Amino acid sequence: MSDSKPTDADSGKHNTRRSSGGARREASERVLLRRGGEEITGWTLNVSRGGVRIIVEDPLSEGDELDVQVGDDSEPVHPARVVWIKEQADGQIVGVQFLDVEGSIPPSQPPPPIE
């Protein structure tokens, strides 16, 4: 019996990664999210050209539009949208899509379904 774990190809699952996202890199940087006049602080888990996965303590909702700044105050601010949420005991892990990169979904269009 083999010790290898089944891959997505073995299970028949399709790779749902969007080509507009680019390669992900693991990261642990402070991130500031602005929603209206509210500021929410979180930490990145990984970053790609198309978005970022963030852990936050303050609740967000799918579809929330935010301004996202990863790193310190000298870094650029990106308009973004929360596209998925995974509840955790001490907060949320959220997937945030940058809206200012080529291939992003226009803000007026609803996000794609999460499979």
Long-range contacts (C-beta under 8 A, 24 or more apart in sequence): 16-115, 18-50, 18-103, 19-103, 20-49, 20-50, 20-101, 20-102, 20-103, 20-104, 21-48, 21-49, 21-50, 21-51, 22-48, 22-49, 22-50, 23-48, 23-49, 24-48, 27-52, 27-70, 29-70, 29-71, 30-70, 30-71, 30-72, 31-68, 31-69, 31-70, 31-71, 32-68, 32-69, 33-60, 33-66, 33-67, 33-68, 33-96, 34-66, 34-67, 34-68, 34-69, 34-77, 35-60, 35-64, 35-65, 35-66, 42-94, 44-70, 45-93, 49-98, 49-101, 50-97, 50-98, 50-101, 50-103, 50-104, 51-80, 51-83, 51-95, 51-96, 51-97, 51-98, 52-80, 52-96, 52-98, 53-93, 53-94, 53-95, 53-96, 54-93, 54-94, 54-96, 55-88, 55-91, 55-92, 55-93, 55-94, 56-91, 56-92, 56-94, 57-90, 57-91, 57-92, 58-91, 59-92, 60-85, 60-92, 60-94, 61-85, 62-111, 63-110, 63-111, 65-99, 65-107, 66-96, 68-96, 68-98, 79-107, 81-105, 81-107, 81-111, 83-111, 83-112, 83-114, 84-114
